[in-house]
Amino acid sequence: MPTIYDNIDEILADDLRDTLSESYKSDFCVGYFNLRGWNNVTDIVDTYGGQDENCCRLIVGMQRPSEDLLKQVLANQKPGLVDQAKVVALKKAMAHEFREQLTFGIPKAVDEKSLRQLF
């Protein structure tokens, strides 16, 4: 059953842990992803087998700034059409952003391990 968490009225990590502990598969679609927050649930997700019917899928979609969208339209680029090189570049950029998260505070080995498991 799909559940939407707003992280305002609920403690997100607690509710996710409760739900995931009763699940064999999970799909996440998030607007912003914090790697250190992911560490709150990795022990449960790691128990999934990894096959199509026993896995965790994570979609991270950070909103592009309006300026970027305007530049794309003015350049007559068709939104949504992306070649393989662009996909690779976007993945590298996202991995770089996640690595940047680890530079705040004191980086821990578990944070780096989580990052490596996602890619």
Helices and strands as residue ranges (DSSP letters): H 12-21, E 26-30, H 35-38, H 42-45, E 56-60, H 66-74, H 84-102, H 109-118
